[in-house]
Amino acid sequence: MGCGYDNVYQARLAAEELRSEINRHDYLYYVLNQPEISDAEYDELMRKLRAIEEHYPELVTPESPTQRVPGQPVETFGVVEHRVPLLSLANAFNFEELRAWYRRACVLGEVEGFDMVVEHKIDGLSVALVYEDGRLVQGATRGDGLRGENVTENLKTIRSIPLFLRGNDVPPRFEVRGEVYMPKDAFEKLNEELAARGQKLFMNPRNAAAGSVRQKDPRVTASRKLDIFVYQLGWCDGPHPRKHWDILQWLQEMGFRINPNNVLCHTLEEVQQQWERWVEGRYQLPYEIDGLVVKANDLDIWDRLGAVGREPRWAIAYKFPPVEATTRLLDIRHNVGRTGTINPYAVLEPVKVGGVIVKQATLHNEDIIKSRDIRIGDWVVVHRAGEVIPQVVGPVVGRRTGEERPYEPPTSCPACGGEVVRPPGEAMRYCINPSCPAQAFRWLTHFVQRAAMDIDGLGEKWIEALMREGLVEDPGDLYYLREKRDRLLSLERMGPTLADKILRNIEESKKRPLDRLIFALGIRHVGSEVAELLAYEFGSIDRLSQASLEEISRIPGIGPKIAESVYQWFRNERNRKVLEKLRRAGVNMGDAASKEAKDGPLKSKVIVFTGSLKSMTRSQAQELVRRLGGMAKDTVTRNTDYLVVGEDPGSKLAQAQRYGIPTLSEEEFLDLLRRHGVEV
Ligand code: IVH
């Protein structure tokens, strides 16, 4: 196929234009987080450039964006001598130590006080990138600080590392330093893939990033999702700003990705506020940090303070309590999930991780336990990733005594003693006893939760009591509790006020929209998003329960595994009985009208809300969207059509901006509704 240009001169011009266009979009996307075009449009630019370069190979330049494709594997990496050593940092583990550092720096620097730049201390690996005449010529690891490995080819595959720089202010030759890291979600995904292939897993995102950059085969590096934050000017031939803060801005203008969370602080108290903000806030970040780096802003102070050994006096790492700790794995036990899954969990010798005491941790499934070779009695590394339950990362093999016992998965249900099976192709074992009380309990707690039928007041304790007294066996029974009010009142610590409140909330829940009910049914693999799709497509439980496997699979976004699970759920005798109870009680099971709404003016439009609205509640707004045939969703994805932004918007706004999704103010949203005849 031709490339659309008659001669090499025209083609050269076009290629140059495309390269600078692509470079600009890379900058907007990776550095500023403000893309102007869609992924598809970006791909189209790349396709055109590739076509030209294929037709005229002599036009390919080493820094063309097409050259991010990985080169040939190498036997060993070359050695790079760092012109200026890469230093490491001294640590401060509390405010006292931070203050001691600051005071000493003031004395030695002969100043009263100084401004500081506070940055995240990213948990990755540091690299040094050399640019000549605006082009990336070398990328190296830190190594021992004096000598590192030449990993240029691998680093070129990281899209946020610019291959050539922007602007007229670029020094002839200089080096920048930064941290290459693997985002948390990419790390989780990578480990899942490695586990599925039976390969060795990475302990943490840092090891995964280091392992990926130091791959002999650049194709492997290219397949890993890596990113960079540039945090320092290494050395520079040519003039540059004399304040670190200004250097970071200057580097960003040239095209480097600078952490948007960097702040300039004037006092130690401001630094402390940052520490307090991020010690908990770190769990919401897409990457791991183990502290803050505090740097004097003025480079004159750097020069005056110098370094002791490998540690500069003008910077310090202000660490957080570690999220990882080692402890003994005392036992592996199991709980039974809502759909009968047998979930192994670790019983640990209590240990402090990230500031809290941890006694239990998840172990996911038996394949992961096997592939990590975790044995009972092992010393294990425990990792706390935030709100979620801590995880056992792996054993400390060197501390084994020989007394450790390998894990044996259970052959009968730990809750009811029933039969346990492991379906082919699945990582979990399941209890298949339909009347397993542990499953019923989980189903009930799932059914009443906020995102499902939202029955306030029915906590786990009450569900346990109701089950013990034989008042409920499944979610359907909840709607007949009214008839058993006396027995409800006979429960220990249950008074008439509470009982009536619970009964009222149960009544209220009958009106929940169809998608909530579908989610509440607890069908395996059906989360709120899938439930919304099913509600939108079928409009009622009747239609959904009669749908064929093909009809369900045809819905975009629903894979064969989900379709099979939904289809089978409605074929199950016990489930049908529960549905019948719900129907008789008058629970909303959708109707044809909601199906009709599909052809409404917001047909197929996906709308997400963030922040609070003044004129209505979030669920009222979502209901209106549904009435007009649109889909109201909770998370922003590339498929979102509009984000409605209320007061105090959350992180969804940044996400939408990243994907270039249009936003509507509350007023604009109301206008949209009014235009479609809704009175608001
Ligand atoms: S500055 C002299 N800034 O932490 C300055 N380092 O223990 C040394 N790191 O090897 C580096 N985030 O790999 C700096 N914002 C940041 C950093 C950072 C992570 C790493 C870097 C370095 C280690 C120092």
Residues whose N, C-alpha, C, O or C-beta is under 5 A from the ligand:
A	BS01	IVH	L87 S88 L89 E119 H120 K121 I122 L125 S126 E179 Y231 V293 P312 A315
